Amino acid sequence: MVGYLSAIVTAISMATFFGIVWWACSRGRQGANRESAMLPFALPDEFGQEQQDGANRS
């Protein structure tokens, strides 16, 4: 009985995983994926321009 329950849970988990992968890669999500891929580049710089040029180094 435990073996059948384990097999059912595994099958449901795999179906859920493949469903999420299919949804994430679907054409309707391409715009959101492209926008999300650019988020790291939209962050402000950590240092000001002076510190990047090395003008304030000791």
C-alpha distances in whole Angstrom, upper triangle without the diagonal:
4,5,5,6,9,10,11,13,14,16,17,18,20,21,23,24,26,27,29,31,32,33,35,36,37,41,41,40,43,46,44,42,46,47,45,45,49,48,49,52,53,53,57,58,58,61,64,67,69,66,65,68,69,72,71,70,71
4,5,5,6,9,10,11,12,14,15,16,18,20,21,22,24,26,27,28,30,31,33,35,36,40,40,39,41,44,42,40,44,45,42,43,46,46,46,49,50,50,54,55,54,58,61,63,66,63,62,65,65,68,67,66,68
4,5,5,6,9,10,10,12,14,15,16,18,20,21,22,24,26,27,28,30,31,33,34,38,38,37,40,43,41,39,42,44,41,42,45,45,45,48,50,50,53,54,54,57,61,63,65,62,61,64,65,68,67,66,67
4,5,5,6,9,10,10,12,14,15,16,18,20,21,22,24,26,27,28,30,32,33,36,37,36,38,41,39,38,42,43,40,41,45,44,45,48,49,50,53,54,54,58,61,63,66,63,61,65,66,69,68,67,69
4,5,5,6,9,10,11,12,14,15,16,18,20,21,23,24,26,27,29,30,31,35,35,34,37,39,37,36,40,41,38,39,43,42,43,46,47,47,51,52,52,55,59,61,63,61,59,63,63,66,65,64,66
4,5,5,6,9,10,10,12,14,15,16,18,20,21,22,24,26,27,29,30,34,34,33,35,38,36,34,38,39,36,37,41,40,40,44,45,45,48,50,49,53,56,58,61,58,56,60,60,63,62,61,63
4,6,5,6,9,10,10,12,14,15,16,18,20,21,22,24,26,27,28,32,32,32,34,37,35,33,37,38,36,36,40,40,40,44,45,45,49,50,50,54,57,59,61,59,57,60,61,64,63,62,64
4,5,5,6,9,10,11,12,14,15,16,18,20,21,22,24,26,27,30,31,30,32,35,33,32,36,37,35,36,39,39,40,43,44,44,48,49,50,53,56,58,61,58,57,60,61,64,63,63,65
4,5,5,6,9,10,10,12,14,15,16,18,20,21,22,24,26,29,29,28,31,33,31,30,34,35,32,33,37,36,37,40,41,41,45,46,46,50,53,55,58,55,54,57,58,61,60,59,61
4,5,5,6,9,10,10,12,14,15,16,18,20,21,23,24,28,28,27,29,32,30,29,32,33,31,31,35,35,35,39,40,40,44,45,45,49,52,54,56,54,52,55,56,59,58,58,60
4,5,5,6,9,10,11,12,14,15,16,18,20,21,22,26,26,26,28,31,29,28,31,33,31,31,35,35,36,39,40,41,44,46,46,50,53,55,57,55,53,57,58,61,60,59,62
4,5,5,6,9,10,10,12,14,15,16,18,20,21,24,24,24,26,29,27,26,30,31,29,30,33,33,34,37,38,39,42,44,45,48,51,53,56,54,52,55,56,59,59,58,60
4,5,5,6,9,10,11,12,14,15,16,18,20,24,24,22,25,28,25,24,28,29,26,27,31,30,31,34,35,36,39,41,41,45,48,50,53,50,49,52,53,56,55,55,57
4,5,5,6,8,10,11,12,14,15,17,18,22,22,21,23,26,25,23,26,28,26,26,30,30,31,34,35,36,39,41,41,45,48,50,52,50,48,52,53,56,55,55,57
4,5,5,6,9,10,10,12,14,15,16,20,20,20,22,25,23,22,26,27,25,26,30,30,31,34,35,36,40,42,42,46,49,50,53,51,49,53,54,57,56,56,59
4,6,5,6,9,10,10,12,14,15,19,19,18,20,23,21,20,24,25,23,24,28,27,29,32,32,33,37,39,39,43,46,48,51,49,47,50,51,54,54,53,56
4,5,5,6,9,10,11,12,14,18,18,17,19,22,20,18,22,23,21,21,25,25,26,29,30,31,35,36,37,41,43,45,48,46,44,47,49,51,51,51,53
4,5,5,6,8,10,11,12,16,17,16,18,21,19,18,21,23,21,22,25,26,27,30,31,32,36,37,38,42,45,46,49,47,45,48,50,53,52,52,55
4,5,5,6,9,10,10,14,14,14,16,19,18,17,20,22,20,21,25,25,27,29,30,32,35,37,38,42,44,46,49,47,45,49,50,53,53,53,55
4,5,5,6,9,10,14,13,12,14,17,15,14,18,19,17,18,22,22,23,26,27,28,32,34,35,38,41,42,46,44,42,45,47,49,49,49,52
4,5,5,6,9,12,13,11,13,16,15,13,16,18,16,17,20,21,22,25,26,27,31,33,34,38,40,41,44,43,40,44,45,48,48,48,51
4,6,5,6,10,11,10,12,15,15,13,16,19,17,18,22,22,24,26,27,29,33,35,36,40,42,43,47,45,43,46,48,50,51,51,53
4,6,5,9,8,8,10,13,12,11,15,16,15,17,20,21,23,25,25,27,31,33,35,38,40,42,45,44,42,45,47,49,49,49,52
4,6,9,9,6,8,11,10,8,12,13,12,13,16,17,19,21,22,24,28,30,31,35,37,38,41,40,38,41,43,46,46,46,49
4,7,8,7,7,11,10,8,11,14,13,13,17,18,20,22,23,25,29,31,32,36,38,39,42,41,38,41,43,46,46,47,50
4,5,6,7,10,11,10,12,15,15,15,18,20,22,24,25,27,31,33,35,38,40,41,44,43,41,44,46,48,49,49,52
4,5,5,8,10,10,11,14,15,15,18,20,22,23,24,27,30,33,35,38,39,40,44,43,40,43,46,48,49,49,53
4,6,7,8,10,11,13,14,15,18,19,22,23,23,26,29,32,34,37,39,40,43,42,40,43,45,48,48,49,52
4,6,5,6,9,10,10,12,14,16,19,20,20,22,26,29,31,34,35,37,40,39,37,40,42,45,45,46,49
4,6,5,6,9,10,10,13,15,17,18,19,21,25,27,30,33,34,35,38,38,35,38,40,43,43,44,47
4,5,5,6,9,10,11,13,16,16,16,19,23,25,28,31,32,33,36,36,33,36,39,41,41,42,46
4,5,5,6,8,10,11,14,15,15,17,21,24,26,29,30,32,35,34,32,35,38,40,40,41,44
4,5,5,6,9,10,13,14,15,17,21,23,25,28,30,31,34,33,31,34,36,39,39,40,43
4,5,5,7,9,12,12,13,16,19,21,24,27,28,29,32,32,29,32,34,37,37,38,41
4,5,5,7,10,11,10,13,17,19,22,25,26,27,30,30,27,30,33,35,35,36,40
4,5,5,8,10,10,12,16,18,20,24,25,27,30,29,27,30,32,34,35,35,38
4,6,7,9,10,12,16,18,20,23,25,25,29,28,25,28,30,33,33,34,37
4,6,6,7,10,13,15,17,20,22,22,26,25,23,25,28,30,31,32,35
4,5,5,7,11,13,15,18,20,21,25,24,22,25,27,29,29,30,33
4,6,6,9,11,12,16,18,19,22,21,19,22,24,26,26,27,30
4,6,8,9,12,15,16,17,20,19,17,20,22,25,25,26,29
4,7,9,12,15,16,17,20,20,18,21,23,25,25,27,30
4,6,9,12,13,15,18,17,16,19,21,23,23,24,27
4,6,9,10,12,15,14,13,17,19,20,20,21,25
4,6,7,9,12,11,10,13,15,17,16,18,21
4,7,10,12,10,9,13,14,16,15,16,19
4,7,8,6,6,10,11,12,11,13,16
4,6,6,6,9,10,11,10,13,16
4,6,5,6,9,9,10,13,16
4,5,5,6,6,7,9,13
4,5,5,6,6,7,11
4,5,8,9,10,14
4,6,8,9,13
4,6,6,9
4,6,9
4,7
4
